[in-house]
Amino acid sequence: MANSWRYERWESLRLLTPNWQSRLPGHRYEGPDPDGYMTVGEVIEFIGRFATVSRAPIRTGTNVTSVTAVDDGYQVTTGRGEIRCRAVVIASGACNQPAVPQIRHAVPESVEQLTPFDYHSPAKLPDGGVLVVGASATGVQLAAELRRSGRPVVLSVGEHVRLPRTYRGRDVLWWMDASGVWDQRYDQVDDLTRARRLPSPQLVGTPERSTLDLNALAATGVELVGRWAAVRDGHALFSGGLRNVFSLADLKLKRLLDTFDEWARTHGHDAEVDPPERLAPTRMPESTRLQVDLRSGEIRTIVWATGFRPDYGWLDVPVVDAKGQLRHDGGVVDSPGLYALGLPVLRRRKSTFIHGIEDDAREVIAHLTRYLRVRH
């Protein structure tokens, strides 16, 4: 249980959602710190307790090696034998493998390359500077931790989603929940493909409930550069469009905060929260490097915080598109009796969060039930 949390997370990681939002059917956080953020160990324990409470027939230590369509449903082959079933729900998530760009092959061998699955703590990296590639939730957290350890850190920044940790005295995810932003359905989203590929927001779960954006990182000495575009003669080349990237993220943040303010005003909650506020614009560095010599010894380690992708190598059913994504309509996969849960914006914007899967699950399982009833 909780395999990815046990073996694929760095030591200091905490959930990005506050503890009060950690809830599953018949099970929720009941500890002394509802506004805090669970550690890795606490997440593992939380999931384990849910397994006990739900009394689900869980088979641990069982790897699925293939799922194949057969006349009456599916055959699931595991390391402990085969299972025949009329329907299958794929709940393996969208973050099974790091998504690392091909330019990694052009990096000099003298530079160690890691993904978030490989990274555990600053103490386990070679001495010297670190280039973190990617400025979403994972990238900003690792850049901050590495900088606190005393290392020189360069952060390569592409498209990102900027969020404050708290807004008007409440956790920003309280606003996402209360205002209904997270409940927006997949069939109401203008560009669903883009929504499902949005980077994770720049957030960190700390006892101080601090905001971790690019301004905060720059204030600690993290050097910001543009998106990594290429490697030429041992030099990492970065895009010069950093100002536009900052402006776009700031604009999206303003629109979101305007949505929160409008909701509070129209629903009579203005008096319950602090006055409206705005974050300072993302500050452009006085000078920005467009290249770094990877052979000079300045950078000893690269951490690829460039996102994740699902792994369907075990799925022997033709339902995966050319980009490796599952073809589905709100979790109903393009093969009778095959379903999915836990993917980005599966049925709602909150689909990938612990508390967000319940509504999706009820609707997907209702479809599955009707399918089995008709087939019976």
PADREN-934746 format. One record per residue (C-alpha): chain; residue number from 1; x, y, z. Coordinates in pm, 1 decimal. Layout:
<miros>
A:NUM:X:Y:Z;
...
</miros>
This chain:
<miros>
A:1:0.0:0.0:0.0;
A:2:107.4:361.1:-69.5;
A:3:399.9:222.2:-269.1;
A:4:490.1:548.5:-442.1;
A:5:488.1:733.3:-109.8;
A:6:713.1:470.0:43.9;
A:7:974.4:452.0:-230.7;
A:8:941.9:746.8:-472.8;
A:9:937.1:1056.8:-251.7;
A:10:1213.3:1272.7:-109.0;
A:11:1261.4:1277.0:267.3;
A:12:1128.5:1624.6:351.7;
A:13:820.2:1616.0:127.1;
A:14:483.1:1710.0:271.7;
A:15:138.8:1707.7:115.8;
A:16:41.1:2031.1:-57.0;
A:17:-316.3:2004.4:72.2;
A:18:-397.8:2095.4:434.2;
A:19:-479.5:1806.8:664.4;
A:20:-848.1:1893.0:691.9;
A:21:-875.6:1829.0:319.6;
A:22:-742.2:1474.9:355.7;
A:23:-1062.8:1278.5:354.3;
A:24:-1189.0:958.7:197.4;
A:25:-1526.1:782.4:234.4;
A:26:-1565.0:699.5:603.2;
A:27:-1215.6:822.4:685.7;
A:28:-1061.2:1163.5:744.4;
A:29:-776.3:1333.2:924.9;
A:30:-851.7:1354.6:1297.4;
A:31:-517.2:1470.3:1435.1;
A:32:-424.3:1782.7:1634.1;
A:33:-311.5:1995.3:1336.4;
A:34:-593.3:2030.2:1080.9;
A:35:-422.3:2326.6:911.6;
A:36:-87.7:2146.7:880.5;
A:37:44.4:1929.3:599.0;
A:38:115.4:1557.2:629.6;
A:39:469.6:1424.6:607.9;
A:40:552.8:1123.7:391.8;
A:41:522.0:892.1:689.9;
A:42:187.7:1039.5:788.7;
A:43:50.0:993.7:437.9;
A:44:154.8:627.7:440.3;
A:45:-14.4:581.2:777.7;
A:46:-329.6:764.2:660.2;
A:47:-366.3:539.5:355.6;
A:48:-297.3:231.7:564.6;
A:49:-570.2:326.3:812.4;
A:50:-814.9:374.5:525.3;
A:51:-737.3:24.9:401.7;
A:52:-825.9:-105.3:747.6;
A:53:-1142.7:104.1:779.2;
A:54:-1269.3:17.9:430.8;
A:55:-1195.7:-355.0:472.2;
A:56:-1114.2:-371.8:102.7;
A:57:-977.4:-705.9:-22.1;
A:58:-630.8:-566.4:-93.2;
A:59:-350.6:-780.3:-235.2;
A:60:-17.9:-624.9:-140.8;
A:61:313.6:-716.2:-300.2;
A:62:131.9:-809.7:-620.3;
A:63:255.4:-661.3:-947.8;
A:64:25.3:-651.2:-1248.9;
A:65:224.6:-745.6:-1556.6;
A:66:-54.0:-735.8:-1816.5;
A:67:-423.2:-669.0:-1871.5;
A:68:-569.6:-831.6:-2180.9;
A:69:-922.4:-824.0:-2327.3;
A:70:-1094.3:-1163.5:-2346.3;
A:71:-1443.7:-1266.9:-2458.4;
A:72:-1615.7:-1214.7:-2125.1;
A:73:-1408.5:-922.0:-1996.5;
A:74:-1041.2:-904.6:-1905.9;
A:75:-757.0:-1125.0:-1795.3;
A:76:-522.9:-965.8:-1541.2;
A:77:-184.5:-1133.4:-1511.3;
A:78:4.1:-1072.1:-1187.3;
A:79:315.9:-1200.0:-1020.2;
A:80:88.5:-1418.3:-810.6;
A:81:-131.6:-1566.7:-1076.9;
A:82:-412.9:-1463.4:-1308.6;
A:83:-747.7:-1296.7:-1242.7;
A:84:-1046.7:-1311.5:-1478.7;
A:85:-1293.9:-1025.5:-1443.6;
A:86:-1572.9:-855.5:-1632.6;
A:87:-1446.1:-503.3:-1562.3;
A:88:-1121.9:-331.5:-1460.9;
A:89:-1066.5:7.7:-1294.7;
A:90:-723.2:155.6:-1366.4;
A:91:-618.9:363.1:-1063.8;
A:92:-244.1:366.2:-1118.5;
A:93:-227.1:745.0:-1154.9;
A:94:-51.0:975.1:-1399.4;
A:95:285.5:1007.7:-1226.9;
A:96:442.1:664.2:-1269.4;
A:97:753.5:778.7:-1453.4;
A:98:950.6:1105.1:-1465.5;
A:99:913.2:1292.9:-1793.6;
A:100:1269.9:1387.2:-1886.0;
A:101:1344.3:1564.0:-2217.7;
A:102:1575.9:1414.7:-2477.5;
A:103:1839.4:1685.0:-2423.8;
A:104:1950.6:1487.9:-2118.5;
A:105:2152.9:1270.4:-2357.4;
A:106:2368.2:1569.0:-2457.3;
A:107:2470.2:1652.8:-2098.9;
A:108:2839.6:1584.3:-2024.6;
A:109:2899.9:1264.6:-1828.4;
A:110:3076.4:1461.2:-1553.8;
A:111:2738.3:1602.2:-1444.9;
A:112:2516.2:1372.3:-1238.2;
A:113:2151.3:1367.9:-1347.2;
A:114:1862.2:1288.2:-1114.1;
A:115:1484.4:1286.1:-1124.6;
A:116:1260.1:1347.2:-821.9;
A:117:1234.2:967.7:-788.8;
A:118:1612.7:950.7:-741.5;
A:119:1648.3:1255.6:-516.3;
A:120:1629.0:1203.7:-139.2;
A:121:1814.7:1490.2:28.7;
A:122:2092.8:1745.1:-40.3;
A:123:2341.1:1537.0:160.3;
A:124:2325.9:1258.0:-98.9;
A:125:2426.6:1481.0:-391.8;
A:126:2782.5:1555.3:-507.1;
A:127:2934.3:1875.5:-369.3;
A:128:2885.0:2184.4:-581.2;
A:129:2617.6:2366.3:-776.0;
A:130:2281.6:2223.8:-880.5;
A:131:2071.0:2305.6:-1184.3;
A:132:1703.2:2236.3:-1116.4;
A:133:1499.3:2217.1:-1436.0;
A:134:1130.6:2299.3:-1393.7;
A:135:958.0:2548.1:-1163.5;
A:136:633.2:2377.3:-1069.5;
A:137:565.3:2239.7:-720.9;
A:138:847.6:1985.3:-724.5;
A:139:1105.4:2215.7:-879.2;
A:140:1053.1:2509.2:-643.5;
A:141:1053.3:2283.5:-336.9;
A:142:1376.4:2110.8:-434.5;
A:143:1542.0:2440.2:-531.4;
A:144:1451.4:2586.1:-192.1;
A:145:1581.6:2282.3:-1.5;
A:146:1904.5:2268.9:-197.6;
A:147:1965.0:2640.5:-147.2;
A:148:1904.0:2609.0:228.8;
A:149:2176.2:2343.8:234.6;
A:150:2423.0:2609.4:118.8;
A:151:2458.1:2500.4:-241.3;
A:152:2455.8:2736.1:-540.2;
A:153:2128.3:2669.4:-723.1;
A:154:2018.8:2765.9:-1073.8;
A:155:1648.8:2719.1:-1151.2;
A:156:1535.3:2685.9:-1512.5;
A:157:1184.7:2832.4:-1535.7;
A:158:919.4:2753.8:-1795.7;
A:159:541.4:2779.1:-1782.2;
A:160:419.8:2765.1:-1422.7;
A:161:119.1:2828.3:-1199.8;
A:162:181.6:3082.3:-925.3;
A:163:-21.7:3061.6:-602.3;
A:164:8.6:3211.2:-254.4;
A:165:-1.5:2959.9:29.7;
A:166:-267.2:3167.0:205.0;
A:167:-504.1:3432.8:74.8;
A:168:-712.0:3668.9:286.6;
A:169:-630.9:3463.6:596.0;
A:170:-729.9:3123.1:455.3;
A:171:-532.1:2849.4:282.7;
A:172:-549.4:2908.4:-91.1;
A:173:-686.3:2556.2:-134.2;
A:174:-974.4:2649.1:98.1;
A:175:-1060.3:2912.9:-160.7;
A:176:-1032.6:2662.7:-446.1;
A:177:-1271.8:2434.8:-260.3;
A:178:-1520.5:2687.4:-121.3;
A:179:-1549.6:2899.3:-437.0;
A:180:-1629.3:2597.5:-653.1;
A:181:-1322.0:2630.9:-876.1;
A:182:-1220.3:2274.9:-796.3;
A:183:-1569.5:2143.8:-869.3;
A:184:-1567.4:2259.9:-1231.7;
A:185:-1653.0:1957.2:-1442.7;
A:186:-1442.3:1828.9:-1728.2;
A:187:-1722.8:1888.7:-1978.8;
A:188:-1732.2:2257.8:-1877.8;
A:189:-1361.8:2322.8:-1938.7;
A:190:-1286.3:2519.0:-2256.6;
A:191:-960.0:2341.0:-2340.7;
A:192:-967.8:2006.8:-2162.7;
A:193:-645.3:1877.1:-2315.8;
A:194:-455.1:2181.2:-2191.1;
A:195:-623.0:2167.8:-1848.5;
A:196:-510.5:1808.6:-1805.8;
A:197:-151.5:1906.8:-1883.4;
A:198:-124.3:2212.5:-1660.4;
A:199:180.4:2209.5:-1432.2;
A:200:122.3:2168.3:-1060.8;
A:201:98.8:2499.8:-870.7;
A:202:396.4:2649.6:-690.4;
A:203:307.4:2543.5:-336.8;
A:204:484.3:2393.1:-38.7;
A:205:337.7:2250.4:281.3;
A:206:531.4:2391.8:576.1;
A:207:438.1:2458.8:940.4;
A:208:488.3:2829.4:867.4;
A:209:237.2:2811.8:579.3;
A:210:483.8:3011.5:372.9;
A:211:447.6:3111.1:9.4;
A:212:713.2:2962.7:-215.4;
A:213:717.6:3152.7:-541.5;
A:214:999.1:3276.5:-761.9;
A:215:1033.7:3599.0:-563.2;
A:216:1085.2:3398.7:-244.3;
A:217:1343.7:3176.2:-413.2;
A:218:1532.8:3469.3:-563.5;
A:219:1546.3:3633.7:-220.6;
A:220:1737.6:3330.2:-89.2;
A:221:1991.5:3347.0:-371.4;
A:222:1845.9:3101.2:-622.6;
A:223:1945.5:3215.1:-972.8;
A:224:1655.2:3218.6:-1219.6;
A:225:1710.2:3143.8:-1586.4;
A:226:1474.4:3073.3:-1876.2;
A:227:1346.2:2745.8:-2011.5;
A:228:1623.9:2503.5:-2107.9;
A:229:1612.4:2493.4:-2485.2;
A:230:1921.1:2299.4:-2598.3;
A:231:2273.8:2178.2:-2527.8;
A:232:2550.7:2296.7:-2760.3;
A:233:2921.1:2218.7:-2717.2;
A:234:2863.5:2131.2:-2352.4;
A:235:2669.9:2453.0:-2282.6;
A:236:2310.5:2455.5:-2156.8;
A:237:2122.3:2716.5:-2359.6;
A:238:1823.3:2891.3:-2203.0;
A:239:1532.7:3080.4:-2357.2;
A:240:1530.8:3456.7:-2327.1;
A:241:1153.5:3479.9:-2273.2;
A:242:1158.5:3486.9:-1894.0;
A:243:976.2:3820.1:-1866.4;
A:244:682.4:3691.8:-2071.8;
A:245:664.8:3372.2:-1865.4;
A:246:651.9:3579.0:-1545.0;
A:247:383.8:3810.1:-1683.6;
A:248:160.5:3522.8:-1792.9;
A:249:180.3:3353.2:-1452.0;
A:250:107.9:3682.5:-1274.4;
A:251:-190.6:3749.9:-1500.7;
A:252:-340.3:3406.0:-1433.3;
A:253:-290.6:3455.7:-1060.4;
A:254:-469.6:3791.4:-1070.5;
A:255:-765.0:3636.5:-1254.0;
A:256:-789.6:3356.8:-998.8;
A:257:-778.0:3595.3:-701.6;
A:258:-1041.8:3811.0:-871.9;
A:259:-1259.3:3497.1:-893.3;
A:260:-1214.6:3436.1:-520.0;
A:261:-1299.8:3799.0:-437.0;
A:262:-1610.7:3791.3:-652.9;
A:263:-1728.5:3469.4:-488.5;
A:264:-1675.2:3611.2:-138.0;
A:265:-1860.5:3929.9:-228.8;
A:266:-2159.6:3766.6:-397.9;
A:267:-2199.4:3491.2:-136.9;
A:268:-2172.4:3714.6:168.1;
A:269:-1835.4:3592.6:297.0;
A:270:-1639.1:3919.6:278.6;
A:271:-1678.1:3982.7:650.9;
A:272:-1547.1:3635.2:741.7;
A:273:-1208.9:3674.3:572.7;
A:274:-933.6:3934.1:557.3;
A:275:-947.3:4220.2:302.5;
A:276:-845.2:4151.8:-59.6;
A:277:-472.9:4153.6:-128.3;
A:278:-238.2:4110.0:-421.4;
A:279:110.3:3964.2:-444.4;
A:280:392.8:4174.7:-581.6;
A:281:466.6:4099.9:-948.5;
A:282:735.1:3842.7:-1013.5;
A:283:1059.7:4038.7:-1017.3;
A:284:1280.0:4010.8:-1324.7;
A:285:1648.6:3955.2:-1236.8;
A:286:1879.7:4244.6:-1318.8;
A:287:2065.2:4015.2:-1556.8;
A:288:1977.1:3668.9:-1680.7;
A:289:2223.3:3418.3:-1815.9;
A:290:2135.5:3258.3:-2146.4;
A:291:2385.2:2975.0:-2111.4;
A:292:2581.9:2777.1:-1854.8;
A:293:2899.0:2580.6:-1931.3;
A:294:2825.0:2231.2:-1800.9;
A:295:3191.8:2132.3:-1839.3;
A:296:3328.6:2403.9:-1609.9;
A:297:3244.9:2229.6:-1282.2;
A:298:3003.6:2503.3:-1174.4;
A:299:2711.3:2260.8:-1205.1;
A:300:2776.6:1917.5:-1056.7;
A:301:2417.1:1791.9:-1051.0;
A:302:2103.8:1837.8:-1261.8;
A:303:1763.8:1759.8:-1111.4;
A:304:1496.6:1712.5:-1377.4;
A:305:1175.7:1842.2:-1216.6;
A:306:1005.7:1839.8:-1556.6;
A:307:688.9:1652.8:-1470.2;
A:308:570.4:1296.0:-1482.8;
A:309:387.6:1063.5:-1716.9;
A:310:179.1:748.6:-1675.4;
A:311:311.1:401.4:-1748.3;
A:312:72.2:175.6:-1938.0;
A:313:332.1:-72.4:-2057.0;
A:314:136.7:-348.2:-1885.0;
A:315:-194.4:-256.6:-2054.0;
A:316:-234.7:-482.5:-2357.2;
A:317:-554.0:-312.9:-2474.0;
A:318:-539.1:-52.3:-2758.1;
A:319:-662.6:244.9:-2550.5;
A:320:-343.4:453.0:-2523.1;
A:321:-282.8:738.2:-2767.8;
A:322:40.5:832.2:-2944.5;
A:323:142.3:1055.1:-2651.9;
A:324:103.5:776.7:-2397.7;
A:325:-225.1:904.0:-2253.7;
A:326:-527.5:689.9:-2182.9;
A:327:-824.5:754.6:-2413.4;
A:328:-1125.7:806.2:-2190.2;
A:329:-1435.6:1018.2:-2140.6;
A:330:-1456.8:1114.2:-1776.6;
A:331:-1295.7:789.1:-1668.6;
A:332:-1490.8:567.1:-1907.8;
A:333:-1209.6:417.4:-2116.0;
A:334:-1242.6:345.1:-2487.0;
A:335:-1294.9:-28.2:-2427.3;
A:336:-1615.2:-177.8:-2275.4;
A:337:-1572.5:-256.0:-1907.1;
A:338:-1249.8:-58.8:-1868.1;
A:339:-1246.0:245.9:-1638.7;
A:340:-998.5:490.9:-1485.2;
A:341:-973.5:701.6:-1170.1;
A:342:-717.1:946.0:-1032.9;
A:343:-612.3:1114.3:-1357.9;
A:344:-588.3:1494.9:-1400.0;
A:345:-929.0:1660.3:-1446.5;
A:346:-1087.1:1318.1:-1487.6;
A:347:-1433.5:1456.9:-1409.7;
A:348:-1346.2:1764.0:-1203.2;
A:349:-1049.0:1990.6:-1151.1;
A:350:-993.8:1829.8:-809.2;
A:351:-969.7:1475.9:-950.6;
A:352:-607.0:1408.5:-853.6;
A:353:-635.4:1521.7:-491.5;
A:354:-707.5:1278.2:-207.2;
A:355:-1041.8:1438.3:-123.8;
A:356:-1126.2:1493.2:-489.3;
A:357:-1155.2:1133.6:-601.7;
A:358:-1474.5:1046.8:-410.1;
A:359:-1717.8:1233.2:-638.0;
A:360:-1543.5:1096.9:-947.8;
A:361:-1548.7:744.8:-808.1;
A:362:-1920.9:752.9:-736.9;
A:363:-2000.1:853.2:-1096.3;
A:364:-1752.4:615.1:-1258.4;
A:365:-1869.5:322.5:-1044.4;
A:366:-2232.5:408.1:-1123.9;
A:367:-2146.7:371.5:-1494.1;
A:368:-1960.9:47.5:-1422.1;
A:369:-2261.9:-88.5:-1229.6;
A:370:-2495.7:-14.2:-1518.4;
A:371:-2251.9:-181.8:-1756.5;
A:372:-2241.5:-499.5:-1547.3;
A:373:-2618.7:-502.0:-1506.5;
A:374:-2671.0:-488.0:-1882.6;
A:375:-2406.4:-753.8:-1944.1;
A:376:-2544.6:-989.8:-1676.9;
</miros>
